[in-house]
Amino acid sequence: MTTYPGCSRGSSHHPTGCIPRKQPLPRGHRLRLLFISVWVLITVTACGPSADPSARLAPPANERPNVLLILVDDLGWSDLGAFGGEISTPNLDELAFAGLRLTDFNTAPTCSPTRAMLLSGVDNHLSGLGNMAEELGPNQKGKPGYEGFLNDRVVSVARLLSDAGYRTMMAGKWHLGHSVELGPESRGFKDTFVLPGGGNHFNDNRAIYIGG
């Protein structure tokens, strides 16, 4: 005759003939069950509705982020410490880890086309910098997409930020149009200190100009 724990011998011939006594859980199982119960309680409490519905809808104060864009010529993606480089770049690493790090991108082998894509968000041929202005070939000059400056068919990120209420500033190399009329002030930057050329900024001191 088969017996079942918790049943008397007379009723143990069938498991439905009695209600077995509950066996105490091992200590490890009890601790695990307690942990799961507490975790579920905390999760439900955290996800529960707020007493004040408006508190869930109100945006946090100063929710608009500051935007800092640093463009460096001849710097590889993996040269910075934040992206696995061996060069010590603690300040840039701190900015990277505190901000948003992107892993997918499209670039060009020269500076002007890269700058055009970065500021406009579109292909450099669409923004007028199919090639550097100084390197335009006879078969490129005068063709759409090879204007040699950031054309008016695209909108710069500086213009979008300015229209959204940001104060926009730029310092350094521009190389997206050599004249003042094609400078960063015409593309949404309010305050500037600009080196408009590509490589030599010192032959003509007038090429270094301040805007804003």
N, C-alpha and C positions, 0 to 999 in steps of 0.2 A: 504494500500500500504506500502510495506517495503522500508525503506530508508537506504542508506549506507553513512557512513561518507565520506565527501569530494566530493559528487556528488550533482548536482542540482536536484530538485524534479522531473523535467521532464525526467531525464535520470537515476534516481536511482532505477527504477523498475527492473533492471538487473545488476549484478555486473560487467559485461563486457562492459556496456554502458558508462563507464567513468573511469578515472584514479584517484583513491582516493588520497587525499592529505596526504603526509607523516606526521605522528604525531611525535612530538619531543620525544626522548627517555628519560626516567627518569634519574635523575642524577646518581644513583647507577649503572644503565646499561651502561651509558656513561663511567664511570670510569673503569668498568670491561672490556669494549671493548678496552679502551686505554691500560690497563695493558696487555691484551692478544696480542695486536698488537706489543707493545714494546718487549714482551717476544719472540714472533715469530721472530722479526727482529734480536734480539741478538742471538738467536739460529741459525738462518740461517747464520749470519755473522761468528759465532764461528765454524760452520761446513763447511764453504766455503773453497775452495782451497787456499793454500798459494801462495803468489806471487813467491816464490822461491821453486820449487818442491824438490830440494835437501834438504831443511830444514825439510821436512816431513820424509825423508828417513834416515837422519843422526842420529845415536844413540846418546843419551845424554852422556856427558863426565862422566867418572868414573861410568859407569852404573853397573859394577859388585859389588854386595853387599858384605859386610863383613859377615862372618859366625861365630857366637859364639854359641857353644853348651855346656850347663851346665847339667851334669847328677848327680843327688843327690839320694843317697840310702835312702830308708824308707821315701820318701816324696810322699804324695798322690796328685793326680791330682788337687783336690779342696782345698789343703792346702794354696796355694798362693792367695794373694788378687786379682790378675788379673783374677782368675777363681772362685771368690766367697768366698774365705777363710776368716776366721776371724783374722788370724795372720797378723800383719803389715809387709809387704814386699815391701816397696816403690821402692827400687832400681830394684828389679826383675820385679815389676809391670811396671816400666817405660820401661824396655827392652821389655817386652811382648807387651805393647801397641804401641811401636814404630816399632815392627817387625811383624812377621806372627804368629798368634795363631792357633794351630791345635786343632780340636775337635774330631778326630777319630784316634784311635791308638790301637796297640796290644802290650801287655807287658807280662812279666813272673813274677812269685812270688819270684825269686831270682836274684841276681845282674848280674852274668856272662851271663846267657842267655839273659837278657834284653840288656846288653851292646853289645852283639854279634848282636842282631837284629837291634839295633839302628845304629851301625857302618856299617853293611853290607846291610841292607834293605831286608833281607830274614829271613825265619824262623830259629830259633836258632838251630834246628836239622840239617838243611842244612849247617850251618856255623860251626858246630863242637861242639856246646855247648848245647847238649840236656840236660845236667845237669852240675852242678858245678864240677870242676875237683876233689875237695876234697870230693864230695858226690857220686861219681860214684859207682854204685853197681856192684856185680859180673856179673850180666846179662847184664851190659852196657859196661864194660871195653873192649876196642878193637873193638867195633862195630862202623860202620860208623855213623857219627853224634854225637858220644860221645868221640871225641878225647880229650876234655878238654881244648882246645885252639882254637883260631880263625883259621880255616883251610885255605888251599890255594885254595879251590874251590870257594871262594867268594872274592870280591874286596871291600875294605873299602872305605867309603866316603872320608877319608883323602887321599887315593891314587888317587881318581878321582880328588879331588881339587888340589892336588900337580901337577898332570899331566896337569891340566888346567892353571897352572901358579900361583896358590896360595902358600903363605908361610904358612905351617901348623905347629902348636904347640899344645902340650898337657901337662897338669900338673895335678897330682893327681893319683887316683886309676886306675889301668889298669885291672888286673884280667882276662886277656884273653890269658894268657900264661906266665909262671913264668920265663923262661930263657930269656937272652938278645936276643937270636936268634928269639924268639917269641914275642918280645916286640913291642911297637908302632913304632919304627924306621923302622921295617920291613914291616909295614902296611901303610906307607905313611906319618907319622909324622916326620918332620925335626928336631924340637927342642922339648925336653921332659925333665920333671922332674917327675919320675914315682915311685909309690908304686905298685909293681906288684902283691902283694898278695891280699887275700880276707879279712882278719880280723886283723891279727897281723903282723905288718911290722917291729918289733923291735927286734926279736930274732936274726936276722942276718942282720947286717948293710949293708952287700953287696947287700941286696935286694933293697936298695934304690939307684937308679943309675940315672945318668944324661946322656942324649943323645943329639946329635946335635953339 
